C-alpha cells in the first residue's frame, strides 16, 4: 500500500492525516491478520452509529465520524471511492452520511422491548463525545478555545474553515459551517492518578496540589515529557515515552507532582504553538473536565499557556451536547446558539505574568528534549521483554 498511497494527497482531500486513529489502515491490518473477521463484516461505522442502527434498524454514519475516519472526501462531502478502494472497503459497507440532528428513524418494537423506550421514539444521528462536550462548554464563536483537563488531555479550537495539518485532528462543529481543530494527548489526568497511586498511595490530590503550589514555577529544574502512553497529537508518536529530566537528591514528591502538571501544560502549549503557526489565535479560552476543579492545575495551565481560563460551571460535558442535538432534531430549539442558555462560567484564572519568561524557556527545552530523545524511544521498546506496552 505504501507504493500507491500519497499521504499529502489524502490530507488535502480528507483534511485528516493518516494516524493511529485512521480507519483504513485498521481494515488493511484486519485483511492481513484476521481475514475471517472481515468476511463476516457488513458495515463500517462509528460506535454511536451502531447504536442508532440497533435502535432504528436504519444504517447511518454521522458526518463527523465520517470525517474522522479518513475515508470521507471533504470537497465532495461524501465517501471517497478511491480512499475506500485503497482500504479494501466495499462501498456497500459504508452507510449514508447524516447531519448530527438528522432523524435516522424511530425506535423499533424489538428495540423498545429491550430498552424500555417507547416505539417510534425519534433517534438522531448524534455526535462524538468530544464535539458534544466542546459545544456544551459554549465553544461556538470563531477563536473560542477549550482545554479539557480529563484522563486524556483535549484541546479544541473553533474555526470558520478546515485547515489541513497532519499534526492536528479536524472535526465538524455542530454549528453548520464551522469546524473544530483539535488535539488529544494520550495521558493527562491518568498520569496524575498513576503518580499518586504508585508513589503517594493514600494521599489525596489536594495535599499533592498544596505541595506543588508551594514551589516556584519550573519545579526547581524538573521537566516531564508526558508521553506515558505514547502520544497522539501533535507528534503522533506511539513509541514516545514518559520522561522526567533534571532529578537531584534535593527534589521531593511535590517537585515531581508540579513537574507533571507543568509537563501536561507544555503539551497543551505545543498545540497552541501549532495553531498559531496556522494563523489561529484564541480570542477566548475555557477550561473544563474534572481537573478544572484543581486550583493548582488551573493556575499552572493558565501560566504556561499565557491565557486567562474561564472555568465552565458544573461541567455538563457531552451529555448536555448530545441532549441539545436531540432537541434540535425534534424542534425543541430554534438554533444552535441557544446552547448559551445552559452554559455558565464559574470564574476566571488569570496567568501570572511573573512566570512568563521562565515558562517560555522551559517550553523551548520541552520541545528540544523530545527532539533529542525521539530516536532513542524505539530502542527502549526493543529492550522490553515483551511487546506489551501496558500491563
Residue pairs with C-beta under 8 A, 6 or more apart in sequence:
1 28
1 86
4 86
5 18
5 86
7 17
7 18
7 166
10 16
10 17
10 18
10 70
10 83
11 17
11 18
11 164
11 166
12 164
13 73
13 74
13 75
13 80
13 83
14 67
14 70
14 71
14 72
14 73
14 74
14 80
14 83
15 67
15 74
15 162
15 163
15 164
15 170
16 22
16 67
16 68
16 69
16 70
16 72
16 169
16 170
17 165
17 166
17 167
17 236
18 24
18 25
18 70
18 166
19 166
19 169
19 232
19 236
20 232
20 236
20 238
21 68
21 169
21 232
22 69
22 70
23 44
23 69
23 70
23 71
23 87
24 69
24 70
24 71
24 83
24 86
24 87
24 89
25 87
27 38
27 44
27 87
27 88
27 89
28 87
28 88
30 37
30 38
31 38
31 88
41 93
42 93
43 50
43 53
43 59
43 93
43 94
43 95
44 69
44 71
44 89
44 93
44 94
45 53
45 59
45 60
45 61
45 65
45 94
45 95
46 61
46 62
46 65
46 69
46 128
48 62
48 65
48 126
48 127
48 128
49 59
49 60
49 61
49 62
49 65
49 95
49 125
49 126
52 58
52 60
52 104
52 105
52 123
52 124
52 125
52 126
53 59
53 60
53 95
53 104
54 111
55 105
55 107
55 108
55 111
55 115
55 117
55 123
56 104
56 105
56 106
56 107
56 108
56 111
56 123
57 105
57 108
57 111
58 104
58 105
59 95
59 96
60 95
60 96
60 97
60 98
60 102
60 104
60 125
61 94
61 95
61 96
61 97
61 98
62 97
62 98
62 99
62 100
62 125
62 126
62 127
62 128
63 72
63 97
63 98
63 99
63 100
63 125
63 172
64 100
64 127
64 128
64 131
64 171
64 172
65 128
66 72
66 79
66 94
66 97
67 74
67 170
67 171
67 172
68 128
68 169
68 171
70 83
71 79
71 80
71 83
71 84
71 87
71 89
71 94
72 78
72 79
72 80
72 83
72 97
73 79
73 80
73 83
74 162
77 97
78 97
79 91
79 94
79 97
81 91
84 90
84 91
84 94
98 104
98 125
99 125
99 176
100 124
100 125
100 126
100 127
100 174
100 325
100 328
101 124
101 125
101 325
101 326
101 328
101 329
102 124
102 125
102 329
103 122
103 123
103 124
103 329
103 330
104 123
104 124
104 125
105 122
105 123
106 119
106 120
106 121
106 122
106 123
107 115
107 117
107 118
107 119
107 120
107 121
107 123
108 119
109 119
111 117
112 118
112 119
112 121
122 329
122 330
124 325
124 326
124 328
124 329
126 322
126 325
127 135
127 174
127 318
127 321
127 322
127 325
128 171
129 318
129 322
130 148
130 154
130 156
130 171
130 182
130 184
130 318
131 171
131 172
131 173
131 174
131 180
131 321
132 174
132 317
132 318
132 319
132 320
132 321
132 322
132 324
132 325
133 148
133 288
133 317
133 318
133 321
134 146
134 156
134 158
134 180
134 182
134 321
135 173
135 174
135 175
135 321
135 324
135 336
135 339
136 316
136 317
136 318
136 319
136 320
136 321
136 324
136 339
136 342
136 343
137 146
137 286
137 288
137 312
137 316
137 343
138 144
138 286
138 312
138 339
138 340
138 343
139 145
139 146
139 156
139 158
139 173
139 180
139 286
140 158
140 173
140 175
140 178
140 336
140 337
140 339
140 340
141 158
141 283
141 284
142 158
142 159
142 160
142 178
142 283
143 157
143 158
143 280
143 281
143 282
143 283
143 284
144 157
144 158
144 282
144 283
144 284
144 285
144 286
145 155
145 156
145 157
145 158
145 282
145 284
145 285
145 286
145 307
146 154
146 155
146 156
146 157
146 285
146 286
146 287
146 288
147 153
147 154
147 155
147 268
147 285
147 286
147 287
147 288
147 301
147 305
147 309
148 154
148 155
148 156
148 287
148 288
148 289
149 188
149 189
149 264
149 287
149 288
149 289
149 290
149 291
149 292
149 294
149 297
149 298
149 301
150 188
150 189
150 289
150 290
150 291
151 188
151 189
151 190
151 193
152 184
152 185
152 186
152 187
152 188
152 189
152 190
153 184
153 185
153 187
153 188
153 189
153 264
153 267
153 268
154 182
154 183
154 184
154 185
154 289
155 182
155 183
155 185
155 268
155 271
155 272
156 171
156 180
156 181
156 182
157 180
157 181
157 182
157 275
157 280
157 282
158 173
158 178
158 179
158 180
159 178
159 179
159 180
159 181
159 280
160 177
160 178
160 179
161 179
162 170
162 179
163 170
163 179
163 181
163 278
163 279
163 280
164 170
165 274
165 278
166 236
167 183
167 233
167 234
167 235
167 236
167 274
168 181
168 182
168 183
168 233
168 234
168 271
168 274
168 275
169 181
169 182
169 183
169 184
169 233
170 179
170 180
170 181
170 182
171 179
171 180
171 182
172 178
172 179
172 180
173 179
173 180
174 321
174 324
174 325
174 336
175 336
175 337
176 336
181 275
181 278
181 280
182 233
183 232
183 233
183 234
183 271
183 274
184 232
184 233
185 226
185 231
185 232
185 233
185 264
185 267
185 268
186 227
186 228
186 229
186 230
186 231
186 232
187 194
187 226
187 227
187 228
187 229
187 242
188 226
188 264
188 267
188 291
189 289
189 290
189 291
190 228
190 229
191 226
191 228
191 242
191 260
191 264
192 205
192 257
192 260
192 261
192 264
192 291
194 228
195 256
195 257
195 260
196 203
196 205
196 208
199 253
199 256
200 208
200 253
200 257
205 294
208 253
208 254
208 257
209 257
209 294
209 295
209 296
209 297
210 296
211 252
211 253
211 254
211 257
211 258
212 219
212 254
212 255
212 257
212 258
212 261
212 296
212 300
213 258
213 295
213 296
213 299
214 254
215 254
215 255
215 258
217 262
217 300
217 303
217 352
217 355
217 358
217 359
218 262
218 358
218 359
218 362
219 251
219 255
219 256
219 258
219 259
219 262
220 250
220 251
220 255
221 246
221 248
222 244
222 245
222 246
222 247
222 251
222 255
222 256
222 258
222 259
223 244
223 245
223 246
223 259
223 262
223 263
223 266
223 362
223 365
223 366
223 369
224 242
224 243
224 244
224 245
224 256
224 259
224 260
224 262
224 263
224 264
225 240
225 241
225 242
225 243
225 245
225 263
225 366
225 369
225 370
225 373
226 242
226 260
226 263
226 264
226 266
226 267
227 237
227 240
227 241
227 242
227 243
227 370
228 241
228 242
229 389
229 390
230 237
230 238
230 239
230 240
230 241
230 389
231 237
231 238
231 240
231 267
233 271
234 270
234 271
234 274
235 370
235 374
237 374
237 377
239 377
239 378
239 381
240 370
240 374
240 377
241 377
241 380
243 369
243 373
244 256
244 259
245 369
246 259
258 300
261 296
261 297
261 300
261 301
262 300
262 304
262 359
262 362
263 366
264 301
265 300
265 301
265 303
265 304
265 305
266 304
266 362
266 363
266 366
268 301
268 304
268 305
269 304
269 305
269 363
270 363
270 366
270 367
272 282
272 305
275 281
275 282
282 307
284 310
285 305
285 307
285 308
285 309
285 310
286 309
286 310
286 311
286 312
286 345
287 298
287 301
287 309
287 310
287 311
287 312
287 349
288 311
288 312
288 315
288 317
289 315
289 317
290 315
291 297
291 298
292 298
292 311
292 312
292 315
295 349
298 309
298 311
298 349
299 349
299 352
301 309
301 349
302 308
302 309
302 349
302 350
302 351
302 352
303 351
303 352
303 355
303 356
303 359
304 359
304 363
305 351
306 351
306 356
306 359
307 351
308 348
308 349
308 350
308 351
309 348
309 349
310 345
310 347
310 348
311 345
311 346
311 347
311 348
311 349
312 343
312 344
312 345
312 346
313 344
313 345
313 346
314 344
314 346
316 342
316 343
320 342
321 339
324 333
324 336
324 338
324 339
324 342
326 332
327 333
328 336
381 389
